[in-house]
Amino acid sequence: MIWATWWAWVAAGFVLGILEVAVPGFIFLGFAIGAVVTGGLIWAGVLGANLPFLLLVFALASLAGWVALRQLFGVRKGQVKIWDRDIND
């Protein structure tokens, strides 16, 4: 049961973090945060080996990480991109 080992979740988080560097846009970074948080909770003994519950915790932690990243690095309210020239000019 590889999903019940903490290091597998943390390793998956690091792989997703490296993938985020290759494909920027805050797509994989939320999932990486969720995987590392899930691995940390398994390591701390808070979570067991119940796969559906682990996936739920992973999904919620990923969503929370994505929302936090969006608040920190996302488009600010009132900020608008103004295009002053056309790419074809």
C-alpha positions in Angstrom: 0.0 0.0 0.0 2.2 2.8 -1.3 -0.4 5.4 -0.6 -0.1 4.8 3.1 3.6 5.7 3.2 4.4 9.3 4.0 7.5 9.5 1.8 5.6 8.5 -1.3 3.3 11.6 -0.9 6.2 13.9 -0.2 8.2 12.5 -3.2 5.1 13.0 -5.4 4.9 16.6 -4.1 8.5 17.3 -5.0 7.9 15.8 -8.5 4.9 18.0 -8.9 6.9 21.0 -7.7 9.6 20.3 -10.3 7.0 19.9 -12.9 5.6 23.3 -12.0 9.0 24.8 -12.8 8.9 23.2 -16.3 5.2 24.2 -16.8 4.7 27.5 -15.0 1.3 29.0 -14.2 0.5 27.7 -10.7 -1.1 24.6 -12.1 0.9 21.9 -10.3 2.1 23.8 -7.3 -1.3 23.5 -5.5 -1.2 19.8 -6.0 2.4 19.7 -4.8 1.4 21.5 -1.6 -1.5 19.1 -1.1 0.8 16.1 -1.5 3.4 17.4 0.9 0.7 18.3 3.5 -0.9 14.8 3.1 2.5 13.2 3.5 3.2 15.3 6.6 -0.1 14.3 8.2 0.6 10.6 7.5 4.1 11.0 9.0 2.6 12.8 12.1 0.2 9.8 12.6 -2.9 11.9 12.0 -4.1 10.0 9.0 -4.4 6.3 8.4 -4.3 4.1 5.4 -7.8 4.7 4.2 -7.3 5.6 0.5 -10.6 7.5 -0.1 -10.0 9.7 3.0 -6.4 10.3 2.0 -7.6 11.4 -1.4 -10.1 13.7 0.2 -7.5 15.3 2.4 -5.2 15.6 -0.6 -7.9 17.3 -2.6 -8.8 19.7 0.2 -5.2 20.6 1.0 -4.5 21.1 -2.8 -7.5 23.4 -3.0 -6.4 25.4 0.1 -2.9 25.6 -1.3 -4.1 26.8 -4.7 -6.4 29.4 -3.1 -3.5 30.7 -0.9 -1.2 30.9 -3.9 -3.9 32.8 -5.8 -4.3 35.3 -3.0 -0.5 35.8 -2.7 0.5 35.9 -6.4 -2.8 36.2 -8.4 -4.3 39.2 -10.1 -5.1 41.9 -7.6 -8.5 43.4 -7.5 -8.7 46.5 -9.7 -5.6 45.5 -11.6 -6.3 45.4 -15.4 -3.9 44.5 -18.2 -3.9 47.2 -20.8 -2.6 46.4 -24.2 -1.1 49.4 -26.0 0.1 47.7 -29.2 -0.9 44.8 -31.3 1.3 41.8 -31.7 1.0 42.0 -35.5 2.3 45.6 -35.7 
